[in-house]
Amino acid sequence: MTLTLRSAIASDVPLIRAMIEGLARYERLSHECVANDAALHDTLFGERRFAEVVIADWNDAPAGFAMFFHNYSTFLAQPGIYLEDLFVQPEHRGRGIGKALLQHLASLAVARHCGRLEWSVLDWNEDAIGFYKSLGAKAQDEWTVYRVTGEALTRLAATKE
């Protein structure tokens, strides 16, 4: 049994979309998942690339992925890596694939002189929370995430003083 990690290429877009949809089902958020192949191709492999994807293959079959992008810490004056999505297909869980993907991202963060690797987790996902804590991750409980989307984003953008 072999695990390989590789950077995604443009022909992986349908696979990436399928894994995003699998993650959305797992997180009970399928109703919010509107990603399509054209948008993913444009934003991941187009002229301006907004994120990167690492694919985990188990015995040459896709088993999981990690999607990430760079952010920036003003306090550290260093870039960071933000893990947007980590997903291992149910039939491949328990094989160390998630850990290998996180180790890979940690290695990238160190090689790219990043000050941190961070991500969010749904508060009901006790399995993931336990897994992340076992790797030394610490919850940032003093922070609350805020988000503006859809019509609220459009209204905010149109607001003039």
Secondary structure as GFF3:
##gff-version 3
##sequence-region A 1 161
A	DSSP	beta_strand	3	7	.	.	.	ID=ss1
A	DSSP	three_ten_helix	10	12	.	.	.	ID=ss2
A	DSSP	alpha_helix	13	26	.	.	.	ID=ss3
A	DSSP	three_ten_helix	30	32	.	.	.	ID=ss4
A	DSSP	alpha_helix	37	45	.	.	.	ID=ss5
A	DSSP	beta_strand	52	58	.	.	.	ID=ss6
A	DSSP	beta_strand	61	73	.	.	.	ID=ss7
A	DSSP	beta_strand	78	88	.	.	.	ID=ss8
A	DSSP	three_ten_helix	90	92	.	.	.	ID=ss9
A	DSSP	alpha_helix	97	111	.	.	.	ID=ss10
A	DSSP	beta_strand	117	119	.	.	.	ID=ss11
A	DSSP	alpha_helix	126	134	.	.	.	ID=ss12
A	DSSP	alpha_helix	150	158	.	.	.	ID=ss13
###
